[in-house]
Amino acid sequence: MKEKKMTRKMKGWGIYIGVLIIVFTACNHFFMFSEVPTDSMAGTIEPGDTLACTRFGIGEGEVGRYDILIFTPPDEPGMLYVKRVVGLPGETIEVKDGKVYADGAELDNSFTKAPQNRRGDGVYKVPEGHYFFLGDNRNNSNDSRFWKQKYVPAANLKAKARLITFPFTRIGWL
């Protein structure tokens, strides 16, 4: 009788451990949760927001302009940043007079926190296989305009932000 109880108990633990392994694997390979520490995306994402992100949809041809991604910036390989994709591979991005242009066409800035100042004005030629990122709070964002290595290689993309999950008062799709 004691052996049957022990076997059932071990079986229960085995199921529990198996479920934990599946959840851990799914989180590591398919999903990512990230807490935002700064206000560089303020207006869209606030400091302290927790994001649910997917590790898929970041391959070649899957990243679109205005996607919000988690990535490793080229100047700080030990960090993770969250910013908005503004420049796609092969494009020329011009930041001028508070506006942003891609190959001469003015881009949407309706999600920015405030009118953009002139810091970081310039012309940026995005190499193939790389992306140009800006924060939505452009007047207070350490983004592609200010990095030594201005363009993020596709290999540095980690996840696509999909949903604010916490605090509960801010839950919503991005």
DRENBALUM-525499 format. One record per residue: residue number from 1; residue in one letter; z, y, x of N, C-alpha, C, O in turn. Coordinates in nm, 3 decimals, decimal comma, padded with zeros to 5 digits. Layout:
! DRENBALUM-525499
   num   residu       n_Z       n_Y       n_X      ca_Z      ca_Y      ca_X       c_Z       c_Y       c_X       o_Z       o_Y       o_X
   NUM        a         Z         Y         X         Z         Y         X         Z         Y         X         Z         Y         X
...
END
This chain:
! DRENBALUM-525499
   num   residu       n_Z       n_Y       n_X      ca_Z      ca_Y      ca_X       c_Z       c_Y       c_X       o_Z       o_Y       o_X
     1        m    00,000   -00,119    00,082    00,000    00,000    00,000    00,000    00,125    00,087   -00,072    00,222    00,059
     2        k    00,081    00,123    00,190    00,092    00,237    00,280   -00,042    00,264    00,350   -00,080    00,379    00,370
     3        e   -00,112    00,156    00,386   -00,241    00,171    00,453   -00,344    00,236    00,361   -00,423    00,318    00,408
     4        k   -00,344    00,203    00,232   -00,437    00,263    00,137   -00,411    00,413    00,123   -00,505    00,492    00,117
     5        k   -00,281    00,452    00,117   -00,248    00,593    00,108   -00,296    00,666    00,233   -00,352    00,775    00,224
     6        m   -00,275    00,605    00,349   -00,316    00,665    00,477   -00,468    00,678    00,482   -00,520    00,780    00,527
     7        t   -00,539    00,576    00,436   -00,685    00,579    00,436   -00,736    00,689    00,343   -00,828    00,761    00,380
     8        r   -00,677    00,703    00,223   -00,716    00,810    00,132   -00,688    00,947    00,192   -00,769    01,038    00,178
     9        k   -00,576    00,960    00,257   -00,540    01,088    00,319   -00,639    01,123    00,430   -00,684    01,238    00,440
    10        m   -00,673    01,024    00,511   -00,769    01,047    00,621   -00,907    01,080    00,564   -00,978    01,165    00,617
    11        k   -00,944    01,014    00,456   -01,072    01,041    00,391   -01,074    01,185    00,339   -01,175    01,255    00,353
    12        g   -00,964    01,229    00,279   -00,953    01,367    00,231   -00,968    01,467    00,345   -01,040    01,566    00,331
    13        w   -00,900    01,442    00,456   -00,912    01,530    00,572   -01,055    01,530    00,626   -01,107    01,634    00,669
    14        g   -01,119    01,414    00,625   -01,256    01,404    00,674   -01,351    01,489    00,591   -01,439    01,556    00,645
    15        i   -01,333    01,486    00,460   -01,415    01,568    00,371   -01,389    01,716    00,398   -01,482    01,796    00,407
    16        y   -01,261    01,751    00,410   -01,223    01,891    00,438   -01,284    01,939    00,569   -01,340    02,049    00,574
    17        i   -01,275    01,860    00,672   -01,332    01,898    00,803   -01,484    01,905    00,794   -01,545    01,995    00,852
    18        g   -01,545    01,812    00,721   -01,691    01,816    00,704   -01,737    01,943    00,634   -01,837    02,003    00,675
    19        v   -01,666    01,984    00,529   -01,700    02,107    00,458   -01,684    02,227    00,552   -01,770    02,316    00,553
    20        l   -01,577    02,231    00,629   -01,558    02,340    00,726   -01,672    02,346    00,827   -01,719    02,455    00,860
    21        i   -01,715    02,234    00,875   -01,826    02,231    00,972   -01,954    02,284    00,907   -02,027    02,360    00,970
    22        i   -01,980    02,245    00,783   -02,100    02,293    00,713   -02,093    02,444    00,693   -02,191    02,514    00,718
    23        v   -01,978    02,493    00,647   -01,962    02,637    00,625   -01,976    02,713    00,756   -02,045    02,815    00,762
    24        f   -01,911    02,665    00,861   -01,920    02,730    00,992   -02,064    02,733    01,042   -02,110    02,836    01,092
    25        t   -02,135    02,622    01,029   -02,275    02,615    01,072   -02,361    02,712    00,992   -02,444    02,783    01,049
    26        a   -02,342    02,715    00,860   -02,420    02,806    00,775   -02,394    02,951    00,815   -02,487    03,031    00,825
    27        c   -02,268    02,984    00,836   -02,236    03,122    00,874   -02,296    03,159    01,009   -02,345    03,270    01,027
    28        n   -02,293    03,068    01,102   -02,347    03,098    01,235   -02,499    03,102    01,240   -02,555    03,177    01,319
    29        h   -02,565    03,025    01,158   -02,710    03,014    01,167   -02,786    03,087    01,057   -02,903    03,121    01,076
    30        f   -02,724    03,112    00,944   -02,795    03,171    00,833   -02,738    03,305    00,787   -02,812    03,391    00,739
    31        f   -02,608    03,322    00,803   -02,543    03,442    00,752   -02,458    03,508    00,860   -02,425    03,447    00,962
    32        m   -02,423    03,633    00,836   -02,338    03,708    00,928   -02,265    03,813    00,846   -02,323    03,876    00,757
    33        f   -02,139    03,831    00,875   -02,062    03,938    00,813   -02,025    04,036    00,922   -01,986    03,996    01,032
    34        s   -02,038    04,164    00,894   -02,015    04,266    00,996   -01,942    04,384    00,935   -01,981    04,435    00,830
    35        e   -01,836    04,428    01,002   -01,765    04,548    00,959   -01,821    04,666    01,037   -01,840    04,657    01,158
    36        v   -01,847    04,775    00,968   -01,908    04,894    01,026   -01,797    04,988    01,077   -01,714    05,032    00,999
    37        p   -01,797    05,018    01,209   -01,687    05,097    01,264   -01,712    05,249    01,268   -01,617    05,326    01,281
    38        t   -01,836    05,292    01,256   -01,866    05,434    01,275   -01,935    05,492    01,152   -01,969    05,420    01,058
    39        d   -01,956    05,624    01,154   -02,023    05,689    01,041   -02,170    05,720    01,069   -02,226    05,810    01,006
    40        s   -02,233    05,648    01,161   -02,373    05,676    01,193   -02,468    05,644    01,077   -02,581    05,692    01,075
    41        m   -02,422    05,564    00,982   -02,504    05,531    00,864   -02,443    05,591    00,738   -02,480    05,552    00,627
    42        a   -02,349    05,686    00,755   -02,279    05,747    00,640   -02,380    05,801    00,539   -02,486    05,852    00,574
    43        g   -02,342    05,787    00,416   -02,431    05,821    00,305   -02,486    05,693    00,244   -02,507    05,684    00,123
    44        t   -02,509    05,593    00,329   -02,555    05,462    00,285   -02,445    05,359    00,308   -02,407    05,285    00,216
    45        i   -02,395    05,354    00,431   -02,288    05,262    00,470   -02,177    05,346    00,532   -02,203    05,427    00,621
    46        e   -02,055    05,327    00,485   -01,943    05,407    00,533   -01,860    05,329    00,634   -01,860    05,206    00,633
    47        p   -01,788    05,400    00,722   -01,698    05,330    00,815   -01,600    05,242    00,737   -01,543    05,285    00,637
    48        g   -01,582    05,119    00,784   -01,493    05,025    00,717   -01,563    04,934    00,617   -01,504    04,836    00,573
    49        d   -01,687    04,965    00,581   -01,762    04,875    00,492   -01,786    04,742    00,564   -01,809    04,739    00,685
    50        t   -01,780    04,635    00,488   -01,817    04,503    00,541   -01,950    04,465    00,480   -01,969    04,473    00,358
    51        l   -02,043    04,425    00,567   -02,178    04,391    00,524   -02,201    04,241    00,526   -02,157    04,173    00,618
    52        a   -02,270    04,191    00,425   -02,320    04,054    00,427   -02,465    04,064    00,473   -02,545    04,139    00,417
    53        c   -02,496    03,988    00,575   -02,629    03,994    00,637   -02,689    03,855    00,645   -02,617    03,755    00,646
    54        t   -02,821    03,849    00,651   -02,889    03,721    00,669   -02,952    03,718    00,807   -03,002    03,819    00,857
    55        r   -02,949    03,602    00,868   -03,007    03,585    01,001   -03,156    03,546    00,992   -03,220    03,522    01,094
    56        f   -03,209    03,540    00,871   -03,352    03,515    00,853   -03,416    03,645    00,804   -03,346    03,737    00,764
    57        g   -03,548    03,652    00,807   -03,618    03,773    00,765   -03,625    03,876    00,876   -03,650    03,994    00,849
    58        i   -03,602    03,834    01,001   -03,607    03,927    01,113   -03,712    03,885    01,217   -03,713    03,936    01,329
    59        g   -03,798    03,792    01,178   -03,902    03,747    01,270   -04,023    03,840    01,267   -04,028    03,936    01,190
    60        e   -04,119    03,809    01,352   -04,241    03,888    01,361   -04,309    03,896    01,224   -04,331    03,794    01,159
    61        g   -04,340    04,017    01,181   -04,405    04,039    01,053   -04,309    04,043    00,935   -04,352    04,068    00,822
    62        e   -04,180    04,018    00,957   -04,082    04,016    00,847   -03,996    04,143    00,843   -03,928    04,169    00,744
    63        v   -04,000    04,221    00,949   -03,920    04,344    00,955   -04,006    04,460    00,906   -04,117    04,480    00,954
    64        g   -03,953    04,534    00,812   -04,027    04,647    00,757   -03,957    04,779    00,785   -03,838    04,784    00,817
    65        r   -04,035    04,884    00,774   -03,977    05,018    00,788   -03,869    05,035    00,682   -03,885    04,994    00,567
    66        y   -03,760    05,096    00,721   -03,643    05,126    00,639   -03,548    05,008    00,622   -03,443    05,023    00,559
    67        d   -03,581    04,890    00,675   -03,484    04,780    00,674   -03,362    04,822    00,755   -03,374    04,894    00,854
    68        i   -03,245    04,778    00,712   -03,122    04,803    00,787   -03,088    04,674    00,860   -03,065    04,570    00,798
    69        l   -03,084    04,683    00,993   -03,065    04,563    01,074   -02,941    04,574    01,162   -02,895    04,683    01,197
    70        i   -02,888    04,457    01,197   -02,784    04,444    01,298   -02,857    04,399    01,424   -02,938    04,306    01,419
    71        f   -02,829    04,464    01,536   -02,901    04,432    01,660   -02,815    04,468    01,780   -02,714    04,537    01,770
    72        t   -02,858    04,418    01,894   -02,797    04,452    02,022   -02,880    04,563    02,084   -02,999    04,542    02,111
    73        p   -02,822    04,681    02,107   -02,899    04,789    02,168   -02,927    04,757    02,315   -02,842    04,698    02,382
    74        p   -03,044    04,794    02,365   -03,081    04,758    02,502   -02,987    04,817    02,608   -02,971    04,758    02,714
    75        d   -02,926    04,932    02,582   -02,838    04,994    02,680   -02,696    04,936    02,679   -02,621    04,955    02,774
    76        e   -02,660    04,865    02,572   -02,524    04,809    02,559   -02,532    04,664    02,511   -02,505    04,637    02,394
    77        p   -02,567    04,572    02,599   -02,591    04,433    02,556   -02,470    04,363    02,496   -02,486    04,259    02,431
    78        g   -02,350    04,414    02,515   -02,232    04,350    02,459   -02,194    04,403    02,322   -02,094    04,359    02,264
    79        m   -02,270    04,496    02,268   -02,237    04,561    02,141   -02,333    04,516    02,030   -02,441    04,464    02,057
    80        l   -02,292    04,538    01,906   -02,380    04,522    01,790   -02,385    04,656    01,719   -02,282    04,719    01,695
    81        y   -02,505    04,699    01,684   -02,525    04,824    01,609   -02,586    04,791    01,475   -02,648    04,686    01,457
    82        v   -02,567    04,881    01,379   -02,635    04,874    01,250   -02,707    05,008    01,232   -02,645    05,114    01,234
    83        k   -02,839    05,000    01,215   -02,922    05,121    01,197   -03,041    05,084    01,110   -03,063    04,968    01,076
    84        r   -03,118    05,187    01,076   -03,238    05,171    00,994   -03,362    05,168    01,082   -03,376    05,249    01,174
    85        v   -03,453    05,074    01,055   -03,580    05,066    01,126   -03,667    05,184    01,082   -03,691    05,203    00,963
    86        v   -03,713    05,263    01,179   -03,800    05,376    01,148   -03,937    05,356    01,213   -04,041    05,386    01,153
    87        g   -03,936    05,305    01,335   -04,062    05,285    01,406   -04,093    05,138    01,427   -04,009    05,061    01,473
    88        l   -04,215    05,099    01,391   -04,261    04,961    01,404   -04,344    04,945    01,531   -04,390    05,043    01,588
    89        p   -04,362    04,821    01,576   -04,439    04,797    01,700   -04,576    04,865    01,697   -04,651    04,855    01,600
    90        g   -04,605    04,935    01,807   -04,735    05,000    01,823   -04,746    05,139    01,763   -04,848    05,204    01,782
    91        e   -04,646    05,186    01,692   -04,653    05,317    01,627   -04,609    05,429    01,722   -04,537    05,408    01,820
    92        t   -04,655    05,548    01,688   -04,607    05,668    01,755   -04,516    05,741    01,656   -04,559    05,781    01,549
    93        i   -04,391    05,756    01,695   -04,291    05,824    01,610   -04,271    05,963    01,667   -04,250    05,980    01,787
    94        e   -04,277    06,062    01,580   -04,249    06,199    01,622   -04,132    06,252    01,540   -04,134    06,247    01,417
    95        v   -04,031    06,301    01,611   -03,916    06,365    01,546   -03,931    06,513    01,577   -03,925    06,556    01,692
    96        k   -03,951    06,592    01,470   -03,981    06,734    01,490   -03,930    06,816    01,373   -03,954    06,782    01,257
    97        d   -03,859    06,924    01,404   -03,812    07,019    01,301   -03,736    06,951    01,187   -03,750    06,989    01,071
    98        g   -03,654    06,850    01,222   -03,573    06,784    01,121   -03,646    06,681    01,038   -03,592    06,631    00,940
    99        k   -03,768    06,648    01,076   -03,847    06,549    01,003   -03,892    06,440    01,099   -03,895    06,459    01,221
   100        v   -03,928    06,325    01,042   -03,974    06,212    01,122   -04,112    06,171    01,072   -04,136    06,162    00,951
   101        y   -04,202    06,146    01,166   -04,340    06,108    01,135   -04,374    05,977    01,206   -04,330    05,954    01,318
   102        a   -04,452    05,893    01,140   -04,505    05,770    01,201   -04,656    05,781    01,198   -04,717    05,786    01,092
   103        d   -04,716    05,784    01,317   -04,861    05,800    01,329   -04,911    05,918    01,245   -05,017    05,909    01,183
   104        g   -04,835    06,026    01,244   -04,874    06,149    01,177   -04,831    06,163    01,032   -04,839    06,272    00,977
   105        a   -04,787    06,056    00,969   -04,745    06,061    00,829   -04,594    06,083    00,820   -04,517    06,013    00,885
   106        e   -04,553    06,182    00,740   -04,410    06,210    00,725   -04,340    06,094    00,654   -04,390    06,040    00,555
   107        l   -04,225    06,056    00,708   -04,149    05,945    00,652   -04,046    05,993    00,551   -04,004    06,109    00,551
   108        d   -04,006    05,902    00,465   -03,903    05,927    00,364   -03,770    05,954    00,434   -03,732    05,881    00,525
   109        n   -03,702    06,058    00,392   -03,569    06,086    00,448   -03,467    06,101    00,335   -03,361    06,161    00,355
   110        s   -03,497    06,047    00,218   -03,411    06,064    00,101   -03,274    05,998    00,119   -03,181    06,032    00,047
   111        f   -03,261    05,905    00,212   -03,136    05,833    00,233   -03,050    05,897    00,342   -02,941    05,848    00,369
   112        t   -03,098    06,004    00,405   -03,020    06,067    00,511   -02,907    06,148    00,451   -02,916    06,199    00,340
   113        k   -02,799    06,159    00,529   -02,677    06,224    00,479   -02,695    06,375    00,463   -02,648    06,434    00,366
   114        a   -02,763    06,438    00,558   -02,778    06,584    00,558   -02,909    06,619    00,627   -02,967    06,534    00,695
   115        p   -02,955    06,741    00,612   -03,075    06,781    00,686   -03,055    06,756    00,837   -02,949    06,786    00,893
   116        q   -03,156    06,703    00,898   -03,149    06,665    01,039   -03,162    06,786    01,129   -03,248    06,872    01,107
   117        n   -03,076    06,794    01,233   -03,089    06,902    01,330   -03,201    06,870    01,430   -03,272    06,771    01,413
   118        r   -03,218    06,952    01,531   -03,330    06,936    01,624   -03,298    06,847    01,743   -03,386    06,818    01,824
   119        r   -03,172    06,801    01,756   -03,137    06,712    01,867   -03,222    06,586    01,860   -03,237    06,526    01,754
   120        g   -03,277    06,547    01,971   -03,357    06,426    01,974   -03,502    06,445    01,935   -03,576    06,347    01,926
   121        d   -03,544    06,570    01,912   -03,685    06,594    01,884   -03,769    06,541    01,999   -03,732    06,555    02,115
   122        g   -03,881    06,480    01,966   -03,969    06,427    02,069   -04,070    06,331    02,011   -04,071    06,304    01,891
   123        v   -04,155    06,281    02,099   -04,258    06,185    02,061   -04,222    06,053    02,128   -04,195    06,048    02,248
   124        y   -04,223    05,946    02,051   -04,181    05,814    02,098   -04,289    05,712    02,065   -04,322    05,692    01,948
   125        k   -04,344    05,649    02,166   -04,447    05,546    02,148   -04,380    05,409    02,153   -04,335    05,365    02,259
   126        v   -04,373    05,343    02,038   -04,303    05,215    02,027   -04,391    05,104    02,084   -04,502    05,082    02,035
   127        p   -04,343    05,034    02,187   -04,423    04,924    02,245   -04,435    04,806    02,148   -04,352    04,790    02,058
   128        e   -04,535    04,726    02,168   -04,550    04,603    02,088   -04,425    04,518    02,108   -04,369    04,511    02,217
   129        g   -04,383    04,453    02,000   -04,265    04,366    02,008   -04,132    04,440    02,010   -04,028    04,380    02,038
   130        h   -04,134    04,570    01,982   -04,013    04,653    01,983   -04,003    04,737    01,856   -04,100    04,750    01,781
   131        y   -03,884    04,794    01,834   -03,858    04,876    01,716   -03,783    05,003    01,757   -03,714    05,006    01,859
   132        f   -03,797    05,107    01,675   -03,731    05,235    01,694   -03,634    05,253    01,578   -03,674    05,243    01,462
   133        f   -03,507    05,280    01,608   -03,402    05,287    01,506   -03,340    05,426    01,498   -03,324    05,494    01,599
   134        l   -03,305    05,467    01,375   -03,229    05,589    01,352   -03,115    05,557    01,255   -03,128    05,471    01,169
   135        g   -03,003    05,630    01,272   -02,895    05,621    01,175   -02,925    05,713    01,058   -02,997    05,811    01,074
   136        d   -02,871    05,683    00,941   -02,891    05,768    00,824   -02,815    05,900    00,838   -02,855    06,001    00,780
   137        n   -02,707    05,900    00,913   -02,632    06,021    00,941   -02,685    06,074    01,076   -02,615    06,071    01,177
   138        r   -02,807    06,122    01,073   -02,882    06,151    01,196   -02,817    06,255    01,287   -02,842    06,256    01,407
   139        n   -02,735    06,342    01,231   -02,670    06,444    01,313   -02,547    06,387    01,385   -02,487    06,455    01,469
   140        n   -02,510    06,264    01,352   -02,396    06,200    01,417   -02,426    06,052    01,440   -02,348    05,965    01,401
   141        s   -02,539    06,025    01,504   -02,581    05,887    01,527   -02,631    05,869    01,670   -02,718    05,941    01,716
   142        n   -02,573    05,770    01,738   -02,622    05,730    01,870   -02,732    05,628    01,845   -02,705    05,509    01,827
   143        d   -02,857    05,674    01,845   -02,968    05,588    01,808   -03,080    05,596    01,912   -03,061    05,650    02,021
   144        s   -03,196    05,543    01,879   -03,308    05,534    01,973   -03,341    05,665    02,043   -03,384    05,664    02,158
   145        r   -03,322    05,776    01,976   -03,355    05,906    02,035   -03,276    05,934    02,162   -03,322    06,007    02,250
   146        f   -03,157    05,876    02,172   -03,065    05,913    02,280   -03,039    05,803    02,382   -02,968    05,826    02,480
   147        w   -03,094    05,686    02,362   -03,072    05,576    02,456   -03,163    05,591    02,577   -03,271    05,650    02,568
   148        k   -03,119    05,537    02,688   -03,203    05,534    02,808   -03,326    05,444    02,781   -03,439    05,482    02,807
   149        q   -03,300    05,325    02,727   -03,407    05,234    02,684   -03,420    05,252    02,533   -03,339    05,199    02,457
   150        k   -03,518    05,325    02,490   -03,527    05,374    02,352   -03,569    05,271    02,248   -03,548    05,293    02,129
   151        y   -03,627    05,161    02,290   -03,687    05,068    02,196   -03,614    04,934    02,200   -03,583    04,883    02,307
   152        v   -03,588    04,878    02,083   -03,514    04,752    02,072   -03,615    04,637    02,067   -03,698    04,632    01,976
   153        p   -03,606    04,544    02,163   -03,697    04,428    02,159   -03,665    04,339    02,039   -03,550    04,330    01,996
   154        a   -03,766    04,276    01,985   -03,748    04,186    01,870   -03,643    04,079    01,899   -03,572    04,037    01,808
   155        a   -03,632    04,035    02,022   -03,534    03,933    02,059   -03,390    03,980    02,039   -03,299    03,898    02,030
   156        n   -03,367    04,112    02,031   -03,232    04,166    02,015   -03,190    04,179    01,869   -03,075    04,212    01,840
   157        l   -03,281    04,152    01,776   -03,248    04,160    01,634   -03,161    04,040    01,596   -03,193    03,926    01,629
   158        k   -03,050    04,068    01,527   -02,955    03,962    01,494   -02,953    03,927    01,346   -02,942    03,810    01,310
   159        a   -02,964    04,028    01,257   -02,953    04,001    01,114   -03,001    04,121    01,034   -03,010    04,233    01,085
   160        k   -03,033    04,095    00,908   -03,074    04,200    00,815   -02,960    04,224    00,717   -02,915    04,131    00,649
   161        a   -02,913    04,349    00,709   -02,804    04,383    00,617   -02,858    04,377    00,474   -02,963    04,433    00,444
   162        r   -02,784    04,308    00,387   -02,830    04,288    00,249   -02,736    04,347    00,145   -02,780    04,393    00,039
   163        l   -02,605    04,346    00,175   -02,508    04,376    00,071   -02,380    04,430    00,132   -02,333    04,380    00,233
   164        i   -02,324    04,534    00,069   -02,189    04,577    00,105   -02,096    04,490    00,022   -02,104    04,489   -00,101
   165        t   -02,005    04,418    00,090   -01,916    04,324    00,020   -01,773    04,375    00,009   -01,696    04,326   -00,074
   166        f   -01,737    04,473    00,090   -01,602    04,526    00,090   -01,606    04,667    00,145   -01,684    04,692    00,237
   167        p   -01,528    04,759    00,094   -01,429    04,745   -00,011   -01,496    04,720   -00,146   -01,612    04,754   -00,167
   168        f   -01,421    04,659   -00,237   -01,477    04,618   -00,366   -01,533    04,734   -00,446   -01,623    04,715   -00,528
   169        t   -01,481    04,854   -00,425   -01,531    04,970   -00,498   -01,670    05,012   -00,452   -01,736    05,092   -00,518
   170        r   -01,716    04,957   -00,337   -01,848    04,994   -00,283   -01,946    04,877   -00,284   -02,054    04,888   -00,225
   171        i   -01,914    04,767   -00,348   -02,004    04,652   -00,350   -02,139    04,695   -00,404   -02,149    04,761   -00,507
   172        g   -02,245    04,656   -00,332   -02,379    04,687   -00,377   -02,485    04,643   -00,278   -02,457    04,624   -00,160
   173        w   -02,606    04,628   -00,328   -02,720    04,587   -00,245   -02,767    04,704   -00,158   -02,756    04,820   -00,197
   174        l   -02,817    04,671   -00,044   -02,873    04,773    00,046   -03,024    04,771    00,037   -03,091    04,849    00,104
END
